Amino acid sequence: MLYIYIIYVLSKMMRSITITLLTLFSVFAAAQESIYEKSDSIAIERIIKKHSATGYGSTGELALAVAQEFIGKKYVAGTLENGKAEPLYVSCDKFDCTTFVELVTAITISIRHNDKRFGDVCMNLERVRYRGGVRDGYASRLHYTSWWIEDNTSKGIIREITEECNHRSRTLNLCFMSKHPGSYPLLKEDTLMQKSIEELEKPFRDTKSSYIPKEYLNDKGKIKHIRNGDIIALVTTIDGLDISHVGFAFWEDGRLHLLHASSGKGEVIMDSTPLYEYQRNKSKQIGIKVMRITSDTYNQKK
């Protein structure tokens, strides 16, 4: 009887351990999942097929053509802020300004490297969106554009060309997220995550950052190095922030414009308003930074 009882107790313990392990595995799997619709994979593979068959003079021209595929798609603020785990979110139907730029960049570098599958784009999107190209929870996401620029430059995905134009320098002090955790669903109740974000902000405090003043945008000679398809980041003076908006450059009748997911229009647009006019009366915007996708030197290996 004692032997039977011991076997019974051990079996109960093993069942409890198994349930615990399965629960932990489920949590881990949820954190690592991708969220997308079948229509997204179909749309992305169609875009890849279409633009792989078309010759482009530069990666920027390719990026601009890919970006135009999403004109009219819905703008949705904070598409990644779900207050839960950190799945890889992919959507071709709704964007905020950052997820729009990230997806276009991922598709562009996929085409340049002859990656034809939706899964290839997902892998490239993860590399673009996360620190070191590895999705490892909320803190691994490149929340600030300054983080995004530094990390994607180190990976060989982009290079900044701001200083190739007439430019100025300002002092950068990133602290908005740590000072306003209530603005981010996942940070609200997670003090450990708040501390993690604050530690990641520290290297970007009291540092110098170059930008092109907005008054220069009305003088083509001062911004002549900007090309179609370059990534444009709008520099803000909001305390603790670096960038308030991002999109892609395009030239029309000698004026620089922005192709972007517009909160004002509620969709992705090729903005008819020149970028100089767009920024001129916005007191919190002082100019732009410019990055170029350099997928021909993309050094992040699969």
TAMO-V172980 format. One line per field, one symbol per residue. phi: phi as a letter, one per 40 degrees, with the letter a starting at -180 (. if undefined). psi: psi as a letter, one per 30 degrees, with the letter a starting at -180 (. if undefined). burial: 1 if it has 16 or more other ideal C-beta (glycine too) atoms within 10 Angstrom, else 0. Layout:
phi=???
psi=???
burial=???
This chain:
phi=.cccccdccccccccccccccccccccccccccbbabdcccccccccdcccccbcbcaccccdcccdccbdgcccbcfcccbgbcbcccbabbaabccccccccccccccccbfcbcdcccccccccccbdggbcbgdcccccccccdcccccccgcbbcbdccbcabbbcbacaccccbcccbdccdbbcccdcccccccdcbbfbcbcacdcccccbdccbcccbdgccbbccbbddgbbbbababcacafgbcbbbacccccgacbccccdcdcdcdbcccbbibbbbbcbccbcbccc
psi=eeeeeeeeeeeeeeeeeeeeeeeeeeeeeefflkjllefeeeeeeeeeeeffgkkkfleeeeeeeeeffgkflkkjkhffifgbailjkkkffklleefeeeeeeeeefeefghjfleeeeeeeeeeefkkggkjhleffkiekeeeeeeefeffgelkkgefflkllklkkikgeeffhfffjeffegjeeeeeeeeefeefhkhlkkkljkffffgjeffgffklkfkkkkjklgkkflekfllakkkkkhgkklkjljkeefglkljkfkkeeeefegjffkfallklkkhffgjgjl.
burial=00000000000000000000000000000000000100011011101100100001001111111110110010100011000001111111011111111111111111110010010111111111111010100111111111111111001011011100101001011111110010010110010011011001100100001111110110000110011111111111000111111111110000011111110000111110011101100000111111111110010100
